[in-house]
Amino acid sequence: MSRSIWKGPFFHPNLLKKTQSKESYQKFKVWSRASTILHEFIGHSFEIHNGKNFLPLTVTEDMVGHKFGEFASTRNKPKSKKGKKRK
């Protein structure tokens, strides 16, 4: 279920302050994975926390309206175990 239109998109207010006051070449760390990507974030670089480390992301026009958490997976890919060959 989506968020009500009259409330507007959710985003952490500090993200908007950081992107408006600083240069675009700086990387901003984001812990708020539920924040929506706004038009003001286009061209900025972010590092999104996935629970263990930060994953880099540069925002493009296609990402507007999506959440930051969609671009940083929290799941590890399954690793296959190498079995020993028997003679």
Backbone as a printed PyTorch tensor [residue, N CA C, xyz], in Angstrom:
tensor([[[  0.8350,  -1.1740,   0.0000],
         [  0.0000,   0.0000,   0.0000],
         [  0.8890,   1.2490,   0.0000]],

        [[  0.5700,   2.2240,  -0.8180],
         [  1.4050,   3.4110,  -0.9450],
         [  1.0230,   4.4780,   0.0850]],

        [[  1.8800,   5.4400,   0.2150],
         [  1.6810,   6.5360,   1.1560],
         [  0.6210,   7.4980,   0.6200]],

        [[ -0.1180,   8.1120,   1.5180],
         [ -1.1780,   9.0300,   1.1460],
         [ -0.6160,  10.2340,   0.3860]],

        [[ -1.3280,  10.7030,  -0.6380],
         [ -0.8470,  11.7960,  -1.4760],
         [ -0.7370,  13.1000,  -0.6940]],

        [[ -1.6720,  13.3720,   0.1910],
         [ -1.6360,  14.6430,   0.9080],
         [ -0.4750,  14.7240,   1.8930]],

        [[  0.0910,  13.5740,   2.3000],
         [  1.2540,  13.5870,   3.1860],
         [  2.5380,  13.8850,   2.4230]],

        [[  2.6060,  13.4810,   1.1690],
         [  3.8190,  13.6640,   0.3840],
         [  4.8040,  12.5380,   0.6300]],

        [[  5.9110,  12.5410,  -0.1010],
         [  6.8890,  11.4560,   0.0510],
         [  7.6560,  11.5760,   1.3550]],

        [[  8.0630,  10.4270,   1.9180],
         [  8.8730,  10.4330,   3.1350],
         [ 10.3360,  10.5580,   2.7560]],

        [[ 11.0370,  11.4640,   3.4140],
         [ 12.4830,  11.5540,   3.2940],
         [ 13.0070,  12.1470,   4.5880]],

        [[ 14.2280,  11.8130,   4.9160],
         [ 14.8360,  12.3200,   6.1370],
         [ 15.2430,  13.7680,   5.8840]],

        [[ 14.8330,  14.7040,   6.7380],
         [ 15.1010,  16.1260,   6.4770],
         [ 16.5840,  16.4790,   6.3870]],

        [[ 17.4400,  15.7330,   7.0790],
         [ 18.8740,  16.0420,   7.0180],
         [ 19.4570,  15.7590,   5.6390]],

        [[ 18.8940,  14.8190,   4.9010],
         [ 19.3780,  14.5370,   3.5520],
         [ 19.1900,  15.7500,   2.6460]],

        [[ 18.0490,  16.3780,   2.7500],
         [ 17.7600,  17.5410,   1.9200],
         [ 18.6690,  18.7070,   2.2900]],

        [[ 18.9290,  18.8990,   3.5770],
         [ 19.8250,  19.9680,   4.0220],
         [ 21.2390,  19.7530,   3.5050]],

        [[ 21.7230,  18.5050,   3.5810],
         [ 23.0820,  18.2070,   3.1440],
         [ 23.2600,  18.4330,   1.6470]],

        [[ 22.2970,  17.9940,   0.8570],
         [ 22.4390,  18.1010,  -0.5920],
         [ 22.3070,  19.5410,  -1.0700]],

        [[ 21.5620,  20.3750,  -0.3780],
         [ 21.4000,  21.7610,  -0.7880],
         [ 22.5880,  22.6210,  -0.3810]],

        [[ 23.2640,  22.2530,   0.7090],
         [ 24.3230,  23.1130,   1.2250],
         [ 25.7150,  22.7430,   0.7360]],

        [[ 25.9100,  21.5260,   0.2150],
         [ 27.2560,  21.0880,  -0.1520],
         [ 27.3540,  20.7740,  -1.6310]],

        [[ 28.5830,  20.5590,  -2.0770],
         [ 28.8600,  20.2970,  -3.4840],
         [ 28.4070,  18.8960,  -3.8970]],

        [[ 28.2400,  18.6830,  -5.2000],
         [ 27.7400,  17.4010,  -5.6910],
         [ 28.8160,  16.3230,  -5.7160]],

        [[ 30.1050,  16.6950,  -5.6280],
         [ 31.1600,  15.6900,  -5.6790],
         [ 31.3260,  14.9570,  -4.3560]],

        [[ 30.6940,  15.4390,  -3.3010],
         [ 30.7970,  14.7920,  -2.0030],
         [ 29.8600,  13.6030,  -1.9180]],

        [[ 30.2830,  12.5620,  -1.1840],
         [ 29.4160,  11.4080,  -0.9600],
         [ 28.7480,  11.5740,   0.3980]],

        [[ 27.4440,  11.3370,   0.4350],
         [ 26.6740,  11.4550,   1.6610],
         [ 26.3030,  10.0700,   2.1530]],

        [[ 26.5050,   9.8050,   3.4370],
         [ 26.1310,   8.5120,   4.0010],
         [ 24.6570,   8.5400,   4.3790]],

        [[ 23.9540,   7.4600,   4.0160],
         [ 22.5130,   7.3660,   4.2470],
         [ 22.2250,   6.1150,   5.0580]],

        [[ 21.6080,   6.3010,   6.2240],
         [ 21.1490,   5.1680,   7.0280],
         [ 19.6510,   4.9550,   6.8400]],

        [[ 18.9540,   5.9760,   6.3510],
         [ 17.5140,   5.9200,   6.1710],
         [ 17.1780,   5.2890,   4.8250]],

        [[ 17.0150,   3.9710,   4.8180],
         [ 16.7240,   3.2500,   3.5850],
         [ 15.2790,   3.4760,   3.1270]],

        [[ 14.4180,   3.9450,   4.0200],
         [ 13.0110,   4.1650,   3.6880],
         [ 12.7650,   5.5300,   3.0550]],

        [[ 13.7910,   6.3620,   2.9600],
         [ 13.6310,   7.6890,   2.3740],
         [ 13.4410,   7.5940,   0.8630]],

        [[ 12.5480,   8.4340,   0.3480],
         [ 12.2780,   8.4810,  -1.0810],
         [ 13.3190,   9.3570,  -1.7640]],

        [[ 13.7160,   8.9840,  -2.9700],
         [ 14.6730,   9.7740,  -3.7420],
         [ 13.9110,  10.9090,  -4.4180]],

        [[ 14.3440,  12.1420,  -4.1710],
         [ 13.6850,  13.3360,  -4.7040],
         [ 14.4480,  13.8780,  -5.9090]],

        [[ 13.8300,  14.8400,  -6.6280],
         [ 14.4760,  15.4610,  -7.7830],
         [ 15.7420,  16.2130,  -7.3810]],

        [[ 15.7940,  16.7140,  -6.1650],
         [ 16.9550,  17.4680,  -5.6880],
         [ 18.1910,  16.5920,  -5.5280]],

        [[ 18.0120,  15.2670,  -5.4800],
         [ 19.1230,  14.3540,  -5.2660],
         [ 19.8040,  13.9200,  -6.5690]],

        [[ 19.2720,  14.3090,  -7.7230],
         [ 19.8290,  13.8710,  -9.0050],
         [ 21.2540,  14.3950,  -9.1550]],

        [[ 22.1660,  13.4880,  -9.5000],
         [ 23.5620,  13.8470,  -9.7090],
         [ 24.4240,  13.7380,  -8.4750]],

        [[ 23.8210,  13.5720,  -7.3060],
         [ 24.5870,  13.4450,  -6.0680],
         [ 24.9670,  11.9890,  -5.8340]],

        [[ 26.0600,  11.7890,  -5.1200],
         [ 26.5200,  10.4450,  -4.7720],
         [ 26.1790,  10.1570,  -3.3200]],

        [[ 25.6610,   8.9730,  -3.0780],
         [ 25.2810,   8.5570,  -1.7420],
         [ 25.9450,   7.2240,  -1.4260]],

        [[ 26.1160,   6.9620,  -0.1470],
         [ 26.5570,   5.6530,   0.3270],
         [ 25.4460,   5.1260,   1.2200]],

        [[ 24.8020,   4.0420,   0.8070],
         [ 23.6310,   3.5140,   1.4980],
         [ 24.0510,   2.3650,   2.4000]],

        [[ 23.6100,   2.4060,   3.6470],
         [ 23.9600,   1.3750,   4.6200],
         [ 23.0700,   0.1680,   4.4220]],

        [[ 23.6750,  -1.0090,   4.2840],
         [ 22.8730,  -2.2240,   4.0830],
         [ 22.8400,  -3.0930,   5.3380]],

        [[ 23.2610,  -2.5620,   6.4560],
         [ 23.2640,  -3.3090,   7.7030],
         [ 24.6550,  -3.7100,   8.1260]],

        [[ 25.5710,  -3.7710,   7.1830],
         [ 26.9480,  -4.1590,   7.4910],
         [ 27.9450,  -3.1240,   6.9880]],

        [[ 27.7850,  -2.6970,   5.7350],
         [ 28.6930,  -1.7120,   5.1810],
         [ 27.9140,  -0.7630,   4.2650]],

        [[ 28.6100,   0.1970,   3.6800],
         [ 27.9790,   1.1970,   2.8350],
         [ 28.2260,   0.8690,   1.3680]],

        [[ 27.1670,   0.9300,   0.5610],
         [ 27.2600,   0.6580,  -0.8660],
         [ 27.0880,   1.9740,  -1.6350]],

        [[ 27.9670,   2.2510,  -2.6180],
         [ 27.8930,   3.5200,  -3.3500],
         [ 26.7210,   3.5530,  -4.3290]],

        [[ 26.1570,   4.7620,  -4.5030],
         [ 25.0470,   4.9650,  -5.4300],
         [ 25.0890,   6.3980,  -5.9370]],

        [[ 25.0060,   6.5720,  -7.2520],
         [ 24.8550,   7.8910,  -7.8530],
         [ 23.4430,   7.9680,  -8.4070]],

        [[ 22.7000,   8.9720,  -8.0090],
         [ 21.2750,   9.0750,  -8.3490],
         [ 21.1180,   9.6040,  -9.7690]],

        [[ 20.2610,   8.9330, -10.5430],
         [ 19.9070,   9.3640, -11.8960],
         [ 18.4120,   9.6850, -11.9320]],

        [[ 17.9400,  10.1850, -13.0690],
         [ 16.5410,  10.5760, -13.1960],
         [ 15.5860,   9.3950, -13.0670]],

        [[ 16.0250,   8.2140, -13.4770],
         [ 15.1570,   7.0370, -13.4250],
         [ 14.8730,   6.5810, -12.0000]],

        [[ 15.7030,   6.9820, -11.0550],
         [ 15.5640,   6.5390,  -9.6660],
         [ 14.6030,   7.3890,  -8.8510]],

        [[ 14.1750,   8.5290,  -9.3760],
         [ 13.3040,   9.4400,  -8.6260],
         [ 11.9780,   8.7510,  -8.3230]],

        [[ 11.5510,   8.8250,  -7.0690],
         [ 10.3090,   8.1910,  -6.6370],
         [ 10.5160,   6.8460,  -5.9810]],

        [[ 11.6870,   6.2520,  -6.1540],
         [ 12.0040,   4.9850,  -5.5160],
         [ 12.6210,   5.2420,  -4.1450]],

        [[ 12.8170,   4.1810,  -3.3870],
         [ 13.4240,   4.2740,  -2.0580],
         [ 14.9150,   3.9560,  -2.1520]],

        [[ 15.6990,   4.5160,  -1.2330],
         [ 17.1340,   4.2380,  -1.2090],
         [ 17.4030,   2.7520,  -0.9690]],

        [[ 16.5840,   2.1060,  -0.1520],
         [ 16.7840,   0.7070,   0.1880],
         [ 16.6600,  -0.2520,  -0.9810]],

        [[ 15.9980,   0.1730,  -2.0500],
         [ 15.8330,  -0.6890,  -3.2190],
         [ 17.1490,  -0.9110,  -3.9580]],

        [[ 18.1090,  -0.0270,  -3.7600],
         [ 19.3610,  -0.0760,  -4.5070],
         [ 20.5170,  -0.6290,  -3.6940]],

        [[ 20.2540,  -1.0610,  -2.4660],
         [ 21.2990,  -1.6600,  -1.6260],
         [ 20.7420,  -2.9420,  -1.0310]],

        [[ 21.1020,  -4.0560,  -1.6010],
         [ 20.5920,  -5.3420,  -1.1460],
         [ 21.1790,  -5.7160,   0.2100]],

        [[ 20.3490,  -6.2880,   1.0640],
         [ 20.8070,  -6.7120,   2.3930],
         [ 21.0820,  -8.2080,   2.4350]],

        [[ 20.8010,  -8.8900,   1.3590],
         [ 20.9830, -10.3480,   1.3110],
         [ 22.2970, -10.6870,   0.6200]],

        [[ 22.9390, -11.7350,   1.1110],
         [ 24.1530, -12.2260,   0.4810],
         [ 23.7950, -13.2770,  -0.5620]],

        [[ 24.5790, -13.3270,  -1.6180],
         [ 24.3690, -14.3630,  -2.6180],
         [ 24.8270, -15.6860,  -2.0300]],

        [[ 24.0950, -16.7670,  -2.2780],
         [ 24.5280, -18.0610,  -1.7370],
         [ 25.8260, -18.5150,  -2.3860]],

        [[ 26.7320, -18.9910,  -1.5660],
         [ 28.0160, -19.4640,  -2.0590],
         [ 28.0000, -20.9800,  -2.1090]],

        [[ 28.4260, -21.5090,  -3.2390],
         [ 28.4380, -22.9600,  -3.3740],
         [ 29.6670, -23.5290,  -2.6700]],

        [[ 29.4730, -24.6640,  -2.0520],
         [ 30.5740, -25.3120,  -1.3520],
         [ 31.3090, -26.2170,  -2.3230]],

        [[ 32.6090, -26.1680,  -2.2630],
         [ 33.4040, -27.0440,  -3.1130],
         [ 33.6000, -28.3640,  -2.3850]],

        [[ 33.1790, -29.4250,  -3.0240],
         [ 33.3040, -30.7530,  -2.4160],
         [ 34.6350, -31.3860,  -2.7640]],

        [[ 35.0670, -32.2600,  -1.9210],
         [ 36.3130, -32.9870,  -2.1930],
         [ 36.0220, -34.1440,  -3.1360]],

        [[ 36.9210, -34.3340,  -4.0800],
         [ 36.7590, -35.4470,  -5.0020],
         [ 37.2700, -36.7370,  -4.3610]],

        [[ 36.4770, -37.7750,  -4.5140],
         [ 36.8830, -39.0780,  -3.9670],
         [ 37.5560, -39.8950,  -5.0490]],

        [[ 38.5020, -40.6960,  -4.6330],
         [ 39.2070, -41.5490,  -5.5930],
         [ 38.5730, -42.9060,  -5.6690]]])
